[in-house]
Every structure is written in C-alpha cells, then in structure tokens.
C-alpha cells in the first residue's frame, strides 16, 4: 500500500507491533451488497514470518458471518494513542495525535476446536493481560474468526 503522508509512515516492525499491542479494538471492514460494512471487535493476535493473524470472537450467527462466507476479503483498522492536538483559536489547526495500522487480508470462520481455543486464549491475553484455561465447551459457545493480514501499513502522528 502506498502512503501519501510518508513522513508519518511507520516501517519498523517492532513499532508496528507496539501499535497493534496498544490498541484494543479492531475495525473489520467487509463487503455488503455494494457498500462497506464495518464492525468494531475485540481481538487477539500473533505475528509470524511477516503475517499478522488476528483472532476475533462473535455470536454463532449473524450478518458478519454471512458476509465473510460470501466474500472473505476484508480490511482491518486499529488505532491507539489518540489525543486532541489543539489549534487554540484557529479551528483549522486542530487535529489529533494517533498511531494506526491498516491492512487487507482474508477472514475465515474457524471450525477446528484447538484453533478456536488458541484464538480465544490470544484474545483474552491481549484484552486482559491474563491467561485463562479454555476448553472445547467454552469454544463451542462462540464463533471464532481468523483474519490473516499479509499487506499492512502503519502511521503515527505525535
């Protein structure tokens, strides 16, 4: 992906992972009858060999799952460290400090019990900082989505 504001681009993978770790909500963009459909979701993640894998949980049925079944191509967006930058008495000078990551990839509904458990454990560690024991009964109660992102960029304005 080409970034217009290259002065704000973050290319160091450690800094990008820091943004992913600091954010708490992932916005998942899907295709819905010619229009984008975006939902905010809690997530867990792992990064291996240049691939960001996000795990999300969901109810076992609904529009999100239907859209992923119809078209697994998705966009993800996360932001962290959002703060107002004052323009004082000049409205046009107001802005925001932020860090963000945007990427594209494929979403799938996880069926294998052990991978669902893995995804839920990653989600809980990221969201709470705690490790929980999970079992198949717990995993059966929710849908787990796996989003594999191979193309992503990051941006930061201090």
ROTI-835321 format. One line per 10 residues: number of its first residue (from 1); their letters; for each residue x, y, z of C-alpha. Coordinates in steps of 0.05 Angstrom, whole numbers, plus 32768, in hexadecimal, padded with zeros to 4 digits. Layout:
<rs>
NUM) a) X:Y:Z ~ ...
</rs>
This chain:
<rs>
1) xxxxxxxxxx) 8000:8000:8000 ~ 8019:8045:7FEF ~ 8015:807A:8025 ~ 800A:80C3:8012 ~ 8028:80DE:8053 ~ 806A:80B8:8052 ~ 8084:80E6:8089 ~ 8053:80C3:80B8 ~ 805E:807C:809F ~ 8077:8049:80D1
11) xxxxxxxxxx) 80A1:8012:80B1 ~ 80C5:7FF3:80EC ~ 80A1:7FB2:80FC ~ 80AE:7FB9:8147 ~ 808B:7FFD:8146 ~ 8052:7FE1:811D ~ 8048:7FA8:814E ~ 8049:7FDA:8187 ~ 800E:7FFE:8167 ~ 7FE9:7FBB:815E
21) xxxxxxxxxx) 7FF7:7FAB:81A6 ~ 7FE0:7FEE:81C0 ~ 7F9E:7FEF:819A ~ 7F63:7FCA:81B7 ~ 7F2E:7FCE:8180 ~ 7F35:7FB5:8138 ~ 7F06:7FD1:8103 ~ 7EF6:7F9A:80D2 ~ 7EDF:7FB2:808D ~ 7EB7:7F82:8061
31) xxxxxxxxxx) 7E8F:7F85:8020 ~ 7E43:7F8B:8027 ~ 7E1A:7F91:7FE8 ~ 7E47:7FC6:7FC9 ~ 7E54:7FEC:8009 ~ 7E89:7FE6:803F ~ 7E72:7FC8:8081 ~ 7EA1:7FD6:80BC ~ 7E9C:7FB9:8102 ~ 7EC7:7FC6:813F
41) xxxxxxxxxx) 7EE1:7F87:8161 ~ 7F0F:7F72:8199 ~ 7F4A:7F4A:8180 ~ 7F87:7F20:818F ~ 7FC1:7F18:815F ~ 8002:7EF8:814C ~ 8039:7F0E:811C ~ 8063:7EDA:80F7 ~ 808C:7EDE:80B7 ~ 8070:7F21:80A1
51) xxxxxxxxxx) 8027:7F0B:80AB ~ 7FF9:7F2B:80DF ~ 7FC2:7EFB:80F5 ~ 7F88:7F17:811D ~ 7F56:7EED:8143 ~ 7F11:7F0B:8151 ~ 7ED4:7EEE:8172 ~ 7E8C:7EF3:815E ~ 7E47:7ED8:8169 ~ 7E3C:7E97:8144
61) xxxxxxxxxx) 7E11:7EB7:810F ~ 7E03:7EFB:80F1 ~ 7E13:7F2D:80BA ~ 7E5E:7F2D:80C6 ~ 7E64:7EE2:80BD ~ 7E37:7EE3:8080 ~ 7E61:7F19:805F ~ 7EA2:7EF4:806C ~ 7E85:7EB4:804E ~ 7E70:7EDC:8010
71) xxxxxxxxxx) 7EB3:7F01:8009 ~ 7EEE:7EF4:8037 ~ 7F15:7F32:801F ~ 7F18:7F63:8059 ~ 7F3B:7FA2:8072 ~ 7F51:7FAD:80B9 ~ 7F5F:7FEE:80DD ~ 7F79:7FFB:8123 ~ 7F8C:803B:8146 ~ 7FAF:804C:8187
81) xxxxxxxxxx) 7FC8:8088:81AE ~ 7F92:80B7:8193 ~ 7F97:80FD:81B1 ~ 7F7D:8141:819C ~ 7FB1:8171:8180 ~ 7F9A:81B7:8190 ~ 7F97:81ED:815B ~ 7F88:8220:8192 ~ 7F5F:8258:8171 ~ 7F67:823D:812A
91) xxxxxxxxxx) 7F35:8206:811B ~ 7F5B:81ED:80DD ~ 7F98:81DE:8108 ~ 7F75:81AA:8133 ~ 7F87:8162:8127 ~ 7F99:8123:814B ~ 7FD6:80FD:8161 ~ 7FCE:80B3:8152 ~ 7FEC:8071:813D ~ 7FC8:8043:810C
101) xxxxxxxxxx) 7FCF:8003:80E4 ~ 7FA7:7FF3:80A6 ~ 7FAA:7FB2:8080 ~ 7F87:7F84:8050 ~ 7F7F:7F3A:8053 ~ 7F51:7EFE:8056 ~ 7F20:7EEC:808C ~ 7F09:7EA5:809C ~ 7EDC:7E86:80CF ~ 7F06:7E57:80F9
111) xxxxxxxxxx) 7EE8:7E11:8100 ~ 7F20:7DE9:8122 ~ 7F16:7DE9:816E ~ 7F60:7DF0:817F ~ 7F69:7E2C:8151 ~ 7F2A:7E4C:816F ~ 7F47:7E42:81B4 ~ 7F8A:7E5F:819E ~ 7F67:7E9C:8180 ~ 7F3D:7EA8:81BF
121) xxxxxxxxxx) 7F7B:7EA2:81EB ~ 7FA0:7ED5:81C1 ~ 7F64:7F03:81C4 ~ 7F5F:7EFF:820F ~ 7FA9:7F0A:821A ~ 7FA7:7F48:81ED ~ 7F68:7F65:820C ~ 7F75:7F55:8255 ~ 7FBF:7F46:825D ~ 7FAC:7F03:827C
131) xxxxxxxxxx) 7FAF:7EBB:8265 ~ 7F70:7E92:826C ~ 7F63:7E48:8266 ~ 7F34:7E3B:822C ~ 7F12:7DFA:8218 ~ 7EE9:7DE2:81DE ~ 7EA7:7DEF:8201 ~ 7EBA:7E38:8209 ~ 7ED2:7E3D:81C1 ~ 7E92:7E1D:81A7
141) xxxxxxxxxx) 7E6A:7E56:81C5 ~ 7E85:7E8A:8194 ~ 7E9D:7E92:814D ~ 7EE7:7EA2:8144 ~ 7EFF:7EC8:8108 ~ 7F46:7EC5:80EE ~ 7F5D:7F00:80C4 ~ 7F9F:7EF6:80A0 ~ 7FBE:7F38:808C ~ 7FFB:7F38:805E
151) xxxxxxxx) 7FF8:7F80:8045 ~ 7FF7:7FB6:8079 ~ 8011:7FFC:8087 ~ 8018:8025:80C6 ~ 8016:8070:80D3 ~ 8026:809C:810F ~ 801D:80E5:811F ~ 803C:80FB:8160
</rs>
